[in-house]
Amino acid sequence: MYNTLKFVLQNKKKKSIVTRPSKKMCKNNAAIWFNKTCRIKQLTPTYINVRVNGNNSKSEKTRKIAIRHRINQELKFQYAKKQQLNEQLYKTHLECATLWSNTWQIIQPAIDSNIQLHLERHYTNFNKKLDQLVQKQSRHPTTPRHNSKHHFYTRIKNLINIKFNEEETQLIKYGLNYSIERPTSTCIANFITETERAIRLLDTKMQNTYRFLASNKLKQIINSTNQTNALQKRQLHVKGVNKKLITENATVTPADKGKTLVIINLKEYSDKIHSLIAANNFNTLNKDPTNKFQKSIHKIVKECSSVIDKRQRQFLIQKKPSAPVLKAQLKLHKIGIPIRPVINNRTAPAYKLAKHLTKILNQHINLNNQYNLTNSTNLANDLIKLPVHDNYRMITFDIKDLYVNIPIGETLNIIKTKLQQNNDTQTTHQIISLLKNVLSQNYFTFQQKIYQPAQGMDFKKAYDSVRREVLYSILIELDIVTG
């Protein structure tokens, strides 16, 4: 009786030594099969949680790539685990065969039958998970909630009779910021330099091996004809588009709404901007005042030591300033296609100082923002709290030419009054001096001519330099409270 019990306990111990890693191996193999099946059927396992902002095609593509990458990483981990378990099982089998040479042939079949049942149970569970994923993630055609037709802006609006072929049209659709990839031959020297720098970080014995591999790969890149042909075709399409635009005296400009690109006659485009300049009484300057404004920025930054730290001065001055350029966006949704003037102040002498001045004003002026909205979410939350009846209507008003009609003198007086409530005389004086300097630099260039407004602020100048909330809320408060 004792010998029988001893034999049973020994066999049980032998089985447990082999069964544990074998069960882990079965579970790991089943998981590999499950992940491969998900990758083939483009299913997302529940352990993956990838979120990408946006509902367009690019966001969906990015999400799919991220999910596929996550599955691949999981498979790499599982294959590495499989290698470790294989080595562990191999050693265990050798040890068992050496220690129990007589009884091992009897124990092994029993272990294999037990493992097979365990394996079938895992595959059954994974099959159920796959069925649930297919049922949950299958794409069903969605019916629209209502029958109203949505109007989407076209990508290209051709206002003149220029005919582009399919490749040229697709190139224009990429947008004005699209840049063609440079040929590999132009950056091969950088490839070699960066590769050599990385190789020198490796062990000395391995460096020559990797140099050989890198040289073969570089030769393969250089001799790649597919990439060269694609770049040559793209460059030919660019030349074709430019040639047609020059021949027809046309230009490409963005529309005011959506991402539409408008192809318009250059003379018509210029006439629209000149009409705007004439209607708003802009003065033509005989000399470019950029250097003069740059010197005044240097001077005012040194004088205002209480609000501008000495270490910040170098970061508030433009290195190579130039006159801001006036461009126009066409309002296709309005009769007569008027324009929205847009001035890029990034190259202006006061641009960096104006951005910093925004922070200074926010620190020294307490605004309740009673008449301003922070964002659309804030508006939605306020509307939820508002009791709305059936006879209520929401009306929105647009202020025409807001920025050019804001009087600078009155605005500075209002801001000075606000600053004196919570700041000393020196701080108030320096902030007002900075504001006068920034707001006086209202000028732009168009077709090699320099223009300056007779009064008021430049287009979008208040938004780019001094935040709209600061001036707009003060002006509204003055009109409402004193009126």
C-alpha positions as CSV (number, residue, x, y, z in Angstrom):
1,M,0.0,0.0,0.0
2,Y,2.8,2.4,0.9
3,N,4.7,1.6,-2.3
4,T,1.6,2.3,-4.4
5,L,0.9,5.6,-2.7
6,K,4.6,6.6,-3.2
7,F,4.5,5.8,-6.9
8,V,1.3,7.8,-7.3
9,L,2.8,10.9,-5.5
10,Q,6.0,10.6,-7.6
11,N,4.1,10.5,-10.8
12,K,1.9,13.5,-9.8
13,K,5.1,15.5,-9.0
14,K,6.6,14.6,-12.3
15,K,3.4,15.5,-14.2
16,S,3.2,18.9,-12.4
17,I,6.8,19.8,-13.4
18,V,6.0,19.3,-17.1
19,T,2.3,20.3,-17.0
20,R,2.8,23.9,-15.8
21,P,5.1,25.2,-18.6
22,S,3.1,23.1,-21.1
23,K,-0.1,24.8,-20.2
24,K,1.6,28.2,-20.4
25,M,2.8,27.2,-23.9
26,C,-0.7,26.2,-25.0
27,K,-2.2,29.4,-23.7
28,N,0.6,31.4,-25.4
29,N,0.1,29.6,-28.8
30,A,-3.6,30.1,-28.6
31,A,-3.1,33.8,-27.9
32,I,-0.7,34.1,-31.0
33,W,-3.4,32.5,-33.2
34,F,-6.0,34.9,-31.8
35,N,-3.9,38.0,-32.4
36,K,-3.0,36.9,-35.9
37,T,-6.7,36.2,-36.7
38,C,-7.6,39.7,-35.4
39,R,-4.9,41.2,-37.6
40,I,-6.1,39.4,-40.7
41,K,-9.8,40.2,-40.1
42,Q,-9.0,43.8,-39.0
43,L,-10.6,43.3,-35.6
44,T,-9.6,45.2,-32.5
45,P,-9.0,43.1,-29.4
46,T,-10.5,44.3,-26.2
47,Y,-7.1,44.8,-24.6
48,I,-6.4,47.6,-27.1
49,N,-7.7,51.0,-26.4
50,V,-6.6,53.5,-29.0
51,R,-8.3,57.0,-29.2
52,V,-7.6,59.5,-32.0
53,N,-9.2,62.9,-32.2
54,G,-11.3,63.6,-35.3
55,N,-13.8,61.7,-37.4
56,N,-12.2,62.2,-40.8
57,S,-10.5,59.6,-43.0
58,K,-7.0,60.5,-41.8
59,S,-7.9,60.0,-38.2
60,E,-9.4,56.6,-39.0
61,K,-6.3,55.6,-40.9
62,T,-4.1,56.7,-38.0
63,R,-6.2,54.7,-35.6
64,K,-6.0,51.6,-37.7
65,I,-2.2,51.9,-38.0
66,A,-1.9,52.3,-34.2
67,I,-4.1,49.2,-33.6
68,R,-2.0,47.2,-36.1
69,H,1.2,48.3,-34.4
70,R,-0.1,47.4,-31.0
71,I,-1.1,43.9,-32.2
72,N,2.4,43.5,-33.8
73,Q,4.1,44.5,-30.5
74,E,1.9,42.0,-28.6
75,L,2.9,39.2,-31.1
76,K,6.6,40.0,-30.7
77,F,6.2,39.7,-27.0
78,Q,4.3,36.4,-27.3
79,Y,6.9,34.9,-29.7
80,A,9.7,35.9,-27.3
81,K,7.7,34.2,-24.5
82,K,7.2,31.1,-26.7
83,Q,11.0,30.9,-27.2
84,Q,11.6,31.0,-23.5
85,L,8.9,28.4,-22.8
86,N,10.4,26.1,-25.5
87,E,13.8,26.3,-23.9
88,Q,12.3,25.6,-20.5
89,L,10.3,22.6,-21.7
90,Y,13.3,21.2,-23.6
91,K,15.4,21.2,-20.4
92,T,12.5,19.8,-18.3
93,H,11.9,16.9,-20.7
94,L,15.6,16.0,-20.7
95,E,15.7,16.2,-16.9
96,C,12.6,14.0,-16.6
97,A,13.9,11.5,-19.1
98,T,17.2,11.2,-17.2
99,L,15.8,10.9,-13.7
100,W,12.8,8.7,-14.5
101,S,13.9,6.7,-17.5
102,N,11.7,3.7,-16.8
103,T,8.4,5.5,-15.9
104,W,8.7,8.6,-18.2
105,Q,7.3,6.8,-21.2
106,I,4.2,6.0,-19.2
107,I,3.7,9.5,-17.7
108,Q,4.3,11.5,-21.0
109,P,1.2,10.2,-22.9
110,A,-1.0,11.1,-19.9
111,I,0.4,14.6,-19.8
112,D,-0.1,15.0,-23.6
113,S,-3.8,14.0,-23.4
114,N,-4.3,16.5,-20.5
115,I,-2.5,19.3,-22.4
116,Q,-4.6,18.6,-25.5
117,L,-7.8,19.1,-23.5
118,H,-6.4,22.3,-22.0
119,L,-5.5,23.5,-25.5
120,E,-8.9,22.8,-26.9
121,R,-10.5,24.7,-24.1
122,H,-8.4,27.8,-24.9
123,Y,-9.2,27.7,-28.6
124,T,-12.9,27.4,-27.8
125,N,-12.7,30.5,-25.6
126,F,-10.8,32.5,-28.2
127,N,-13.3,31.5,-30.9
128,K,-16.1,32.8,-28.8
129,K,-14.2,36.1,-28.3
130,L,-13.7,36.3,-32.1
131,D,-17.4,35.8,-32.7
132,Q,-18.2,38.6,-30.3
133,L,-15.7,40.9,-31.8
134,V,-17.0,40.2,-35.4
135,Q,-20.6,40.8,-34.2
136,K,-19.7,44.0,-32.3
137,Q,-17.3,45.6,-34.8
138,S,-19.0,44.6,-38.1
139,R,-19.9,47.7,-40.1
140,H,-23.6,48.1,-40.7
141,P,-24.8,50.9,-43.1
142,T,-26.1,53.7,-41.0
143,T,-29.2,55.6,-42.0
144,P,-29.2,59.4,-41.7
145,R,-31.1,60.9,-38.8
146,H,-32.9,63.3,-41.0
147,N,-33.4,64.0,-44.7
148,S,-31.7,67.4,-44.8
149,K,-29.0,67.7,-47.3
150,H,-25.6,68.9,-46.2
151,H,-23.7,71.4,-48.3
152,F,-19.9,70.8,-48.4
153,Y,-17.5,73.2,-50.0
154,T,-15.7,72.0,-53.1
155,R,-11.9,71.6,-52.7
156,I,-11.2,73.6,-55.9
157,K,-13.2,76.6,-57.2
158,N,-12.0,77.6,-60.7
159,L,-13.2,81.1,-61.5
160,I,-11.4,81.2,-64.9
161,N,-11.2,78.9,-67.8
162,I,-8.0,77.0,-67.0
163,K,-8.1,73.3,-67.7
164,F,-6.0,71.0,-65.5
165,N,-5.5,67.3,-66.0
166,E,-6.3,64.8,-63.3
167,E,-2.7,64.7,-61.9
168,E,-2.5,68.5,-61.8
169,T,-5.9,68.7,-60.1
170,Q,-4.9,66.2,-57.5
171,L,-1.7,68.2,-56.8
172,I,-3.7,71.4,-56.3
173,K,-6.0,69.6,-53.9
174,Y,-3.1,68.9,-51.6
175,G,-3.1,72.6,-50.7
176,L,-0.8,75.5,-50.7
177,N,1.4,74.1,-47.8
178,Y,2.1,70.9,-49.7
179,S,5.8,70.4,-50.4
180,I,7.4,67.8,-52.7
181,E,9.9,65.4,-51.3
182,R,13.4,66.1,-52.3
183,P,15.3,63.6,-54.4
184,T,17.4,61.2,-52.5
185,S,20.6,62.3,-54.2
186,T,20.3,65.8,-52.6
187,C,20.4,64.4,-49.1
188,I,22.7,61.3,-49.5
189,A,25.6,63.1,-47.7
190,N,23.4,63.6,-44.6
191,F,22.4,59.9,-44.7
192,I,26.1,58.9,-44.7
193,T,27.1,61.3,-42.0
194,E,24.2,60.3,-39.7
195,T,24.8,56.6,-40.3
196,E,28.5,56.9,-39.5
197,R,27.7,58.8,-36.4
198,A,25.4,56.1,-35.2
199,I,27.8,53.3,-36.1
200,R,30.6,54.9,-34.0
201,L,28.5,54.5,-30.9
202,L,28.5,50.7,-31.3
203,D,31.2,48.3,-30.2
204,T,34.4,48.5,-32.2
205,K,34.2,44.9,-33.3
206,M,30.7,45.3,-34.8
207,Q,31.3,48.7,-36.6
208,N,32.7,47.3,-39.9
209,T,29.8,44.8,-40.1
210,Y,27.2,47.5,-39.8
211,R,29.1,49.7,-42.2
212,F,28.9,47.0,-44.8
213,L,25.1,46.6,-44.2
214,A,24.6,50.3,-44.3
215,S,26.5,50.8,-47.6
216,N,24.4,48.1,-49.2
217,K,21.2,49.7,-48.0
218,L,22.3,53.1,-49.2
219,K,23.2,51.7,-52.6
220,Q,19.7,50.2,-52.8
221,I,18.1,53.6,-51.9
222,I,20.2,55.4,-54.5
223,N,19.4,52.9,-57.3
224,S,15.7,52.8,-56.5
225,T,14.0,53.9,-59.8
226,N,10.5,53.9,-58.5
227,Q,11.0,56.8,-56.1
228,T,13.0,58.8,-58.7
229,N,10.3,58.4,-61.4
230,A,7.6,59.4,-58.9
231,L,9.4,62.5,-57.9
232,Q,10.2,63.5,-61.5
233,K,6.5,63.1,-62.5
234,R,5.4,65.2,-59.5
235,Q,7.9,67.9,-60.4
236,L,6.6,67.9,-64.0
237,H,3.1,68.4,-62.7
238,V,4.2,71.3,-60.6
239,K,5.8,72.9,-63.6
240,G,2.7,72.3,-65.6
241,V,0.5,74.0,-63.0
242,N,2.8,77.0,-62.7
243,K,3.1,77.4,-66.4
244,K,-0.7,77.4,-66.9
245,L,-1.1,80.0,-64.0
246,I,1.6,82.3,-65.5
247,T,0.1,82.0,-69.0
248,E,-3.4,82.8,-67.9
249,N,-2.1,85.5,-65.4
250,A,-3.9,83.6,-62.5
251,T,-3.2,82.8,-58.9
252,V,-4.3,80.3,-56.3
253,T,-5.7,81.7,-53.0
254,P,-7.6,80.1,-50.1
255,A,-11.3,80.8,-49.6
256,D,-12.7,82.3,-46.4
257,K,-14.8,79.3,-45.4
258,G,-13.8,75.6,-45.6
259,K,-10.6,74.5,-47.2
260,T,-11.5,75.5,-50.7
261,L,-8.7,76.7,-53.0
262,V,-9.8,79.4,-55.5
263,I,-8.2,79.9,-58.9
264,I,-8.7,83.6,-59.8
265,N,-7.4,86.0,-62.3
266,L,-4.5,88.0,-60.8
267,K,-5.8,91.3,-62.0
268,E,-9.2,90.7,-60.5
269,Y,-7.6,89.6,-57.2
270,S,-5.4,92.8,-57.1
271,D,-8.4,95.0,-58.0
272,K,-10.4,93.6,-55.0
273,I,-7.5,94.4,-52.6
274,H,-7.0,97.9,-54.1
275,S,-10.7,98.6,-53.7
276,L,-10.5,97.6,-50.1
277,I,-7.5,99.8,-49.6
278,A,-9.2,102.8,-51.2
279,A,-12.5,102.2,-49.3
280,N,-10.7,102.2,-45.9
281,N,-8.6,105.4,-46.5
282,F,-5.2,103.8,-46.2
283,N,-2.3,106.1,-46.7
284,T,0.7,105.2,-48.9
285,L,4.1,105.6,-47.3
286,N,7.1,106.7,-49.3
287,K,9.6,104.8,-47.2
288,D,9.5,101.4,-45.5
289,P,9.3,102.2,-41.7
290,T,10.5,98.7,-40.6
291,N,14.0,99.9,-39.5
292,K,12.5,102.8,-37.7
293,F,10.1,100.6,-35.8
294,Q,12.8,98.1,-35.0
295,K,14.9,100.8,-33.3
296,S,11.9,101.9,-31.3
297,I,11.4,98.3,-30.1
298,H,15.0,98.1,-29.0
299,K,14.6,101.4,-27.1
300,I,11.2,100.7,-25.4
301,V,12.2,97.2,-24.3
302,K,15.3,98.6,-22.4
303,E,13.2,101.4,-20.8
304,C,10.4,99.2,-19.4
305,S,12.5,97.3,-16.9
306,S,9.8,96.8,-14.3
307,V,7.5,94.8,-16.6
308,I,10.1,93.2,-18.9
309,D,12.9,91.1,-17.3
310,K,16.5,91.8,-18.6
311,R,16.9,88.1,-19.5
312,Q,13.8,88.3,-21.8
313,R,14.8,91.2,-23.9
314,Q,16.7,89.2,-26.5
315,F,13.6,87.0,-27.1
316,L,11.3,89.9,-27.7
317,I,13.2,91.4,-30.6
318,Q,12.9,90.1,-34.2
319,K,16.2,89.1,-35.8
320,K,15.3,90.0,-39.4
321,P,12.1,92.0,-39.4
322,S,10.2,92.9,-42.6
323,A,6.9,94.6,-43.5
324,P,3.8,92.4,-43.0
325,V,2.3,91.2,-46.2
326,L,-1.4,91.7,-47.0
327,K,-3.2,88.8,-48.6
328,A,-6.9,88.1,-49.1
329,Q,-9.3,85.2,-48.7
330,L,-12.3,85.1,-51.0
331,K,-15.8,84.9,-49.5
332,L,-17.4,82.5,-52.1
333,H,-20.6,82.3,-50.1
334,K,-21.4,86.0,-50.6
335,I,-22.7,87.8,-53.6
336,G,-19.9,89.5,-55.6
337,I,-17.3,87.4,-53.8
338,P,-15.9,90.0,-51.5
339,I,-12.6,89.5,-49.7
340,R,-11.4,89.1,-46.1
341,P,-8.0,90.8,-45.7
342,V,-5.4,88.8,-43.8
343,I,-2.1,90.3,-42.7
344,N,0.7,88.0,-41.5
345,N,2.4,89.9,-38.7
346,R,4.9,87.2,-37.8
347,T,7.7,89.1,-39.5
348,A,6.7,92.5,-38.1
349,P,9.2,94.2,-35.6
350,A,6.6,94.3,-32.8
351,Y,5.2,90.7,-33.2
352,K,7.2,89.0,-30.4
353,L,6.8,92.0,-28.1
354,A,3.0,92.0,-28.8
355,K,2.7,88.4,-27.9
356,H,4.5,88.9,-24.6
357,L,2.4,92.0,-24.0
358,T,-0.7,89.8,-24.1
359,K,0.6,87.9,-21.0
360,I,1.5,91.2,-19.2
361,L,-2.0,92.6,-19.7
362,N,-3.7,89.4,-18.5
363,Q,-1.5,89.6,-15.3
364,H,-2.2,93.3,-14.5
365,I,-5.8,93.7,-15.6
366,N,-8.7,91.9,-13.9
367,L,-11.3,91.1,-16.6
368,N,-14.6,89.5,-15.6
369,N,-15.3,88.4,-19.2
370,Q,-18.9,89.2,-18.6
371,Y,-19.6,90.0,-22.3
372,N,-17.1,87.5,-23.8
373,L,-17.2,83.8,-24.4
374,T,-14.1,81.7,-23.7
375,N,-15.1,79.0,-26.2
376,S,-18.1,77.2,-27.7
377,T,-18.2,74.8,-24.7
378,N,-18.7,77.7,-22.4
379,L,-21.6,79.0,-24.6
380,A,-23.2,75.5,-24.6
381,N,-23.0,75.3,-20.8
382,D,-24.5,78.8,-20.4
383,L,-27.4,78.0,-22.8
384,I,-28.2,74.8,-20.8
385,K,-28.8,76.9,-17.7
386,L,-30.9,79.5,-19.6
387,P,-34.7,78.8,-19.6
388,V,-35.7,78.8,-23.2
389,H,-39.4,79.0,-24.4
390,D,-40.9,78.2,-27.7
391,N,-41.2,81.8,-28.7
392,Y,-37.5,82.6,-28.1
393,R,-35.1,83.1,-31.0
394,M,-31.3,83.3,-30.9
395,I,-29.9,86.1,-33.1
396,T,-26.2,86.7,-33.8
397,F,-24.7,90.0,-35.1
398,D,-21.5,90.5,-37.0
399,I,-19.4,93.7,-36.5
400,K,-18.2,94.9,-39.8
401,D,-14.5,96.1,-39.9
402,L,-14.2,95.8,-36.1
403,Y,-10.4,96.2,-35.9
404,V,-10.0,99.2,-38.2
405,N,-12.8,101.0,-36.4
406,I,-11.4,100.7,-32.9
407,P,-10.0,104.1,-31.9
408,I,-6.5,103.7,-30.4
409,G,-6.5,106.8,-28.2
410,E,-9.8,106.0,-26.4
411,T,-8.7,102.3,-26.1
412,L,-5.4,103.3,-24.4
413,N,-7.3,105.6,-22.0
414,I,-9.6,102.8,-21.0
415,I,-6.8,100.4,-20.4
416,K,-4.9,103.0,-18.4
417,T,-7.9,103.4,-16.1
418,K,-8.1,99.7,-15.6
419,L,-4.4,99.4,-14.9
420,Q,-4.4,102.2,-12.3
421,Q,-6.9,100.2,-10.2
422,N,-4.5,97.5,-9.2
423,N,-1.0,98.7,-10.2
424,D,1.5,101.4,-9.3
425,T,2.2,104.5,-11.5
426,Q,5.5,103.2,-12.9
427,T,4.0,99.8,-14.0
428,T,1.0,101.5,-15.6
429,H,3.2,104.0,-17.4
430,Q,5.5,101.3,-18.8
431,I,2.6,99.1,-20.0
432,I,0.9,102.0,-21.7
433,S,4.2,102.9,-23.4
434,L,4.5,99.4,-24.7
435,L,1.0,99.5,-25.9
436,K,1.4,102.8,-27.7
437,N,4.6,101.5,-29.4
438,V,3.0,98.2,-30.5
439,L,-0.3,99.7,-31.7
440,S,1.4,102.5,-33.6
441,Q,3.1,100.0,-35.8
442,N,0.1,99.6,-38.1
443,Y,1.4,99.1,-41.6
444,F,1.5,96.4,-44.4
445,T,2.9,95.9,-47.8
446,F,1.1,94.8,-51.0
447,Q,2.7,94.7,-54.5
448,Q,5.8,96.5,-53.3
449,K,3.9,99.4,-51.8
450,I,3.7,100.3,-48.1
451,Y,0.3,101.2,-46.6
452,Q,-0.8,102.5,-43.2
453,P,-4.3,103.1,-41.9
454,A,-5.4,106.6,-41.2
455,Q,-7.0,105.6,-37.9
456,G,-7.9,102.5,-35.9
457,M,-6.0,99.2,-35.7
458,D,-4.7,97.0,-38.5
459,F,-6.6,93.9,-39.7
460,K,-6.5,91.2,-37.0
461,K,-3.8,93.2,-35.3
462,A,-5.7,93.1,-32.0
463,Y,-6.0,89.4,-32.2
464,D,-2.3,88.7,-33.1
465,S,-0.8,91.1,-30.6
466,V,-3.1,92.2,-27.9
467,R,-5.8,89.7,-27.2
468,R,-9.2,90.6,-28.5
469,E,-10.8,89.8,-25.1
470,V,-8.8,92.6,-23.4
471,L,-9.9,95.4,-25.7
472,Y,-13.3,94.1,-26.8
473,S,-14.6,93.4,-23.2
474,I,-13.4,96.9,-22.1
475,L,-15.1,98.7,-24.9
476,I,-18.4,96.8,-24.5
477,E,-18.3,97.4,-20.7
478,L,-17.8,101.1,-21.3
479,D,-20.7,101.3,-23.7
480,I,-23.1,99.3,-21.6
481,V,-22.2,100.6,-18.1
482,T,-21.9,104.3,-19.0
483,G,-24.7,104.2,-21.6
